[in-house]
Amino acid sequence: MCNLETEGTKYICGHYIITKKLCKHDCWNPRCIHSASHPNPCHNCQCDRYLGPDLKETVTASSRDFCPECKPWYRGPLGELMRR
């Protein structure tokens, strides 16, 4: 699987959300759809369609708020307690 180097925001819930993709590291696997060595065309393609975990995550901003996915779950007293 190919991997990315990214920049992003780290939220109080611990999640990291990518704001910028810096570069891709190629795995050179012909069975990876993101690789430069993947054949084109690849008929009835059953190749890997997902990127691997980020090779490098650079935190460019930290937020004292919850990420958009967690925000609905942490409204109220529990969310206020975690933000302190």
C-alpha positions, 0 to 999 in steps of 0.5 A, spaced: 500 500 500 502 507 498 502 512 504 502 519 504 505 524 508 500 529 511 499 536 515 493 536 519 489 539 525 489 535 532 483 535 536 481 534 543 478 527 542 485 525 539 483 525 532 487 528 526 484 530 520 488 532 514 488 539 511 494 538 506 497 532 503 504 533 502 507 527 498 505 520 496 510 514 497 509 509 492 509 502 494 511 499 487 506 494 488 502 492 481 496 490 485 496 497 488 491 502 484 495 508 487 502 505 485 505 508 478 506 500 477 499 499 477 497 496 470 492 501 466 487 498 463 486 493 469 480 489 467 476 487 472 480 490 477 480 487 484 487 491 486 488 494 493 484 501 493 486 504 500 492 507 502 496 505 508 497 509 514 500 516 514 507 515 513 508 522 517 503 526 520 505 533 522 500 537 526 500 544 524 494 546 529 491 543 535 484 545 537 480 545 544 474 543 540 472 536 538 472 533 531 466 534 527 465 526 528 465 526 535 462 533 536 455 530 537 457 525 542 460 530 547 455 536 547 453 537 554 457 536 561 462 531 559 464 535 553 465 541 558 469 537 563 474 534 557 475 541 554 478 544 561 
